[in-house]
Amino acid sequence: MQLSQILDREWVPALGCTEPASVACAAANASNLIDGAVVSVHLVCDVRLYKNCYAVGIPHSGKRSGILWTLAIGACLPDATAGLQCFAGITPDVLAAAGALIDARAVTVEVDTTKRELYADCRVVRTGGRSRAVIAGDHTNLARLERDGVPIDLPHAARSSTNAPVGHELSRLTLEELVAIAADATPGDRARLIAGAERNLAIARHGLTLLPESFRTLIGLDQMTRISRLVCAGVYARMSGEDFVVMSLAGSGNKGITATVPILLWGRESGFSEERIARALAVSCLVTAATTPRLGRLSAVCGVSNAAGIGVAVALVDLQDGDAQARNRAVNNLVGNVAGMICDGAKIGCGLKAMTAVDAAFRSTSLALAGVGIPYSDGIVGADAGQSFDHLERIAGPGMQAMDDEILRIMQEKLRGACSPASAPQ
């Protein structure tokens, strides 16, 4: 595999959280097939897409958030071709139309707990007819279109195999093979990675302005704390719906921010060349993308911690010329530390999880380079990185299914008002 091909498929610009953008994209594709005023919108989706749309902010929307607004806005968007940047098309008229749908209780959501991969089946009724669009497997993979119950051919819209995510192929490679791909990066690959990391750094710096002064004052803090706070700020801003396009990684903008901002900043502040930093960015992105399918592209566990955190740790070892054993120790240290951190949906609290992941990555790397690693005898840690990944995959899949179901029940109770917010801290 060539790095440039991997970046084409896994290193993608996105505006706002990728799951709401995917839902809005499905709604827009369905709605744009027919004429007339929108009458109703109904979504059937998988559990994890539901979680990630539940509370997250929507860019360009005047601080609206949540799955109902996402769906209503998508159905009112005039352009269905913008993909993960579809929220750029929100206008006052779109917001007014979406608000009217919500006020009329014309927007409904159903969760299909049998779906284990990303799934968004959107059905729209307009005065001119009814339509359906299905996105499945990946955030922009348009799998089905219907107008008035009749399927529409979509060779122009369906994602081809040459554009499909390559995470599953990457997940079969060893750490050494991933590092070798990074070492073969072309000048164009390196420039692309640096530019994307700088874009992610921009939202991180903006995010600091949204947080309390006591948090954003970085002067006097140690390097690791400053960097982890910046990552937290970037994720916080993105989850708040701030108007910044970021480079998403393996389907997640939060992974993109977490996997790249620490490497870019630490590398530059430590005096490494841009070429060397770009190689480390490639390592971080490749390891993150390779770990993601083991957890699930949408997962029961936090992908920022369990995928991007591991990518950062391996990249930091590589940046400091650590050997294969040091990389294995870094992975084992992360798996032994953050494995099992749950995903309870996309929201501003993800910033704290990202900060924890970066902090853990720095500490795990420091220990790994000093020859210290969690041994095979401890818990779920494997004899090497590959075995630790295998164990992590088991924990994230069948091991956490009951937990994922319980999180869904809690969220749905809150949405129905069964859980009172009266005593919740503000």
Stockholm file with secondary structure:
# STOCKHOLM 1.0

chainA/1-426         MQLSQILDREWVPALGCTEPASVACAAANASNLIDGAVVSVHLVCDVRLYKNCYAVGIPHSGKRSGILWTLAIGACLPDATAGLQCFAGITPDVLAAAGALIDARAVTVEVDTTKRELYADCRVVRTGGRSRAVIAGDHTNLARLERDGVPIDLPHAARSSTNAPVGHELSRLTLEELVAIAADATPGDRARLIAGAERNLAIARHGLTLLPESFRTLIGLDQMTRISRLVCAGVYARMSGEDFVVMSLAGSGNKGITATVPILLWGRESGFSEERIARALAVSCLVTAATTPRLGRLSAVCGVSNAAGIGVAVALVDLQDGDAQARNRAVNNLVGNVAGMICDGAKIGCGLKAMTAVDAAFRSTSLALAGVGIPYSDGIVGADAGQSFDHLERIAGPGMQAMDDEILRIMQEKLRGACSPASAPQ
#=GR chainA/1-426 SS CCHHHHHHHHEEEEESCHHHHHHHHHHHHHHTTSCSCEEEEEEEECHHHHHHHSSCBCTTSSSCBSHHHHHHHHHHCSCSCCGGGGGGGCCHHHHHHHHHHHHTTCEEEEECTTCCSCEEEEEEEETTEEEEEEEESSTTCEEEEEETTEECCCTTTSCCGGGSCCHHHHHTSCHHHHHHHHHTCCHHHHHHHHHHHHHHHHHHHHHHTTSCHHHHCCTTSCHHHHHHHHHHHHHHHHHTTCSCEEEEETTBHHHHHHHHHHHHHHHHHTTCCHHHHHHHHHHHHHHHHHHHHHHTTTTSBCHIIIIIHHHHHHHHHHHTTCCHHHHHHHHHHHHHHHTTCBCCCSSTTHHHHHHHHHHHHHHHHHHHHTTCCCCTTSTTCCSSHHHHHHHHHHHHTGGGHHHHHHHHHHHHHHHHTCSCCTTSCC
#=GC SS_cons         CCHHHHHHHHEEEEESCHHHHHHHHHHHHHHTTSCSCEEEEEEEECHHHHHHHSSCBCTTSSSCBSHHHHHHHHHHCSCSCCGGGGGGGCCHHHHHHHHHHHHTTCEEEEECTTCCSCEEEEEEEETTEEEEEEEESSTTCEEEEEETTEECCCTTTSCCGGGSCCHHHHHTSCHHHHHHHHHTCCHHHHHHHHHHHHHHHHHHHHHHTTSCHHHHCCTTSCHHHHHHHHHHHHHHHHHTTCSCEEEEETTBHHHHHHHHHHHHHHHHHTTCCHHHHHHHHHHHHHHHHHHHHHHTTTTSBCHIIIIIHHHHHHHHHHHTTCCHHHHHHHHHHHHHHHTTCBCCCSSTTHHHHHHHHHHHHHHHHHHHHTTCCCCTTSTTCCSSHHHHHHHHHHHHTGGGHHHHHHHHHHHHHHHHTCSCCTTSCC
//
